[in-house]
Amino acid sequence: MEEIEQRWLYALSAPMAALNGASYTSPYYYDEESKINLGESWNVDSRQQLLDIVMRMADNGHATDLNTAYWRYQRALPGEWQTLLEQLSLRERILHDYAARTFLDCGFGGTRSWDLGRMGFLLRCGLRNEWISFDESLWLQGRLAARARHYYGSWSSYVSGYVIGRGLWACSDLPDEQFSRQLERQGSEHWNQHIVASLSNDPDSPLVDLPWHLELNLPEQPASLDLGNWS
């Protein structure tokens, strides 16, 4: 793959890089050579654990909390939507209202980029930790890219989905009343605003001049990756 194509793949985890002060373009996330401890925060300490979490979260991560709500919102007439809300539990009603308020920003992809971006981060860390090879990393990043391209039509909607997903995750353990109140405030939360501002204004941000529809010549799956039917 050309260098600009590889940069596109690493840009999937650009929201994480903006949040953590990491490199936007390094295959290893951080430029320094020290290995990255993923055990404490991610419970990932090996190649197999890394592959397991990427395969699981890429398709069935936190985004599943809102997938149904986004699907329903884009298909319901206003009267039908209100009737649906009245039939839901309080928690589900809060989630559906959140989907309705954020749909114009992220589209039908919803918060899937919250999962895809973090899995891109883990793959870059896994490369640094020598759990996967460079070729394996590119192929796996390419599978995340295929999903991102399917669900989103621009970097703007992709980043919005990430931030919206992060907002939901930050509140998810709260009881219903606090949960609803805190969700309302996520748009003004400092670190969410920091991510958006950095990706929009930082001259080093890959999203400033990297086209969403850049042609990607994705590599073939390495023989060393035996992932069953996952692709």
N, C-alpha and C positions, 0 to 999 in steps of 0.2 A: 504494500500500500504506500501511496505517496505520503509525504510528511503532513500535508494539509488534511488528508483523510484521517490520519491517526489523530491529529489535533481535534478533529470533529468527534471522534470516539471519546477522547478524554474530556471533551466539553460536556458530556452527559453528566459528569460529576462536578462541573464547574460551580453549582450552588454550594456544594460541600466545601470546595476549595475556597470560595469567597468567605464562607463562614469561619473556616479554620486557618486562614492565612497560608494555604498550601499553594503549590504550583498549578497553574491552569494547564500547562503543556507537558509536564514531565510524565513519562509512563509510570513513574513510581509514586506519584502524588506529592511527596516531599522530595526535594532535591538531595537532601543529606543522605548518607549511605546507611544510617542505623536502621535496624529492623523496627517494625511498628507493632506494638503490643495490641492485639485485637481480642485477647482473652477476657479482659476485665469487662469491657463494654459490649462486646459482640459474642463472647463465648466461642470464638474461632481461634484455634491453635494449630490447625493442620490443613493440609491440602484438601482432604476429604470434607472436613467441616466447611471450608470455604466454598467448595463446589456445591455442597448440599444447600447452603443458605442462599447462594445465588440462584440455583434452579428453583428453589421454593419461593423466594421473595419476588423474583422477576414476574411471576404470574399470579401468585397468591399471597401477596404481602398485605400491608396495612390498607392498601387501596380498596380491598374487598369490603371495608366498612362502608364505603360510599358508592361503590359501583352500581348497586341497584337503585339508589336514590338518583344518581345522574341519569341512568337509563330511563327511569320513570318520568323525570322532570322534562326531558326533551320530547317525550311522546304524549304528555297529558295536556288537555285543554285547561285553561284557568279554572273552570268550574270543577273539572275532574280532579285537578291537583288539590284543591281545597277539600273536596270530599275524601280524598286519600289521606290527607293530613289528619283529618278528624278521626280516622279509623286506627291510627298508629299509637303506640305507646309514647310516653313523653320523650324518652331517649331517641327513639326512631324519628319522632317529629322534629326534634332538634337537628338531627343529622340530615333529614330531608330539606329542612329550611336552609341549612348551611350549603347544601348542594345547589339549591335554587339561587342563592345569593352569589355563588361563585361560578356558576356555569358559564357565563359570558367571558370569564377570564381564562378558564382552562379547557372549555369545550368537553366533548364526550369522553376525552381521555381521563378526565377527573384528576385524581391524585396519584395516578400510576407513576408519574415521574418522581414522586417522593421515594418510591421503592427503586426505580431504575437508577436514579442518581446515586443513591447510597450503595447499590450493588456495584456500580461503576467505581466508586471509591474503594470498596473492598477488593475488587480485582486489581486495582493499581497498588494497593497495599500488599496484596498477595504476591504480586510480581516482585516487589521489594523484598519480601520475606522468603523468596525463592520457592514458594509452594507451587507456582505455575511458571511456565516458560513464556518468553515474549510472544511466540506464535500462538500459544494457547490463550494468552491474555487478549491478543487482538481478535481472535475468533469469538471469544466469549463477549468481549465488548461489542463486537459486531451483532451478536444476537440481541443485546440490549438495544442497540441502535435500530434494528429492524422493528422492535416493539415500539420504540419511541416514535419512529416515522409513521407507524400505523395509527397511533393514537393521537398524535399532535401534528399541527400544520405549520408551526413556527417555534422559534426559540422562546418567544414571549409566552405562548400558551404552555410550553414545557416548563419554564421557570415558574409560572403562576401555579401550575399543578403541584410543583415541588413545595412552594411556600404554603399553599393551602393545605397540603398534606402534613407539612411540619406543624402548622397551626393546630390541626386536629390532634395530632400525636401529642403535642404539648399539654393538651387539656383532657386527654382521654381517660385519665384515672380519677377525675373529679366527679363528685355527685352531680345529679342532673341540674340543679339550679345554678351552681357555680360553673358547670360545664357550659351551659348556654351563655352565661355572662362573659366568660373568658373567651369563648369562640368569637363573640362580637368584637373583641379587642385585638384579635390577632393581626388585623391589617395594620395597626399602629405599633405592634410589638417591635422593640428595637432591633433585634437580630434579623427578623423578617425584612424590615426596611433596609437593613445593612446589606443583605444578600441582593436585593433588587437594585439598590443604588450602585453597588460594586460591579455587578454584571452589566449595568447600563452605562456607567461612567468611567470605570477604570480602563485606562488605555491598554492595559495588558489583558483585558477580558477577551476571551476568544469569541464571545458573542457579538462584539462590536463589528467585526468584519468577516465573520464566518457564516456563509449562507446555510440556511436550514436545509435547502434542497440540493446541497452539494452532492455530486455523484460519488458514491462510495463503492469501490471495488473490493468487496469484502472477501477475506481469505477463505479457503476451504478448511473444513474441520480437520485439525491434526489427528493423526492416528493414535496419539497418546491420550486423547480424551475419549473415554468410554462413558457416555452419559445416557445410555439407553435410547429412549425415543425423544428425549428433550433436545430441542434445537432452537 
